[in-house]
Amino acid sequence: MTEMRRVTISLPDEIDEKVLELKKQDRFVRCSYSEIIRMLLQAGLEAEEKEEAV
């Protein structure tokens, strides 16, 4: 079993649809829904850190 923390969140339909559209792209085709969400969260956190540093 993984060492990652499990959480439950509710997503609006438009975000869910955008994630499902990402799965159709070559970059994400082999990724699970959860992996894509983790990538998006990481990218958002990194963007936030960069914004705070400015």
N, C-alpha and C positions, 0 to 999 in steps of 0.2 A: 504494500500500500504506500501511497505517496506521503511525503512529509509536508505537503502544502496544506494550508488551511482551507477548509471548504466554507463557502459562503453562498447565500441565496440572495439574489437581487431581482427586482422587477424591471424590465426594460419596456419602453414604449414600442409600439409596433414599427415605427419608422426606423429605430435603431436596429431592431431585429432584422428587418428587411435589408438594411445596409450591410449587416454582418453576413447574411446569407448571400448577398451579391458578391461580397469579397471572396467567399468560398469558391466562386466560379472563376476567379482569376488564377492564373498559373502559380503565382506566388503563394496562394493560400489553399490551393485545391487539395493538398494532402493534410491540411491542418484540421484539427477538430474545432468545433464551435468554441470550446473552452480555451483552446490555444489562441485563437484569434482574439477573444476577449482579453486574455492576459497580455497579448501584444499591444492591443489598443490602450489598455490601462497603463502599461509601461511607457508607451509613447506619450501619453497624456501627462504622466508624472514627470517625464524628462522635459517636456515642453514647459511645464509649470516651473520646474527648477530653473530653466534658462530664463524665463520671464522674470523670476524673482531676482536673478543675478544682474539684470539690467537696471 
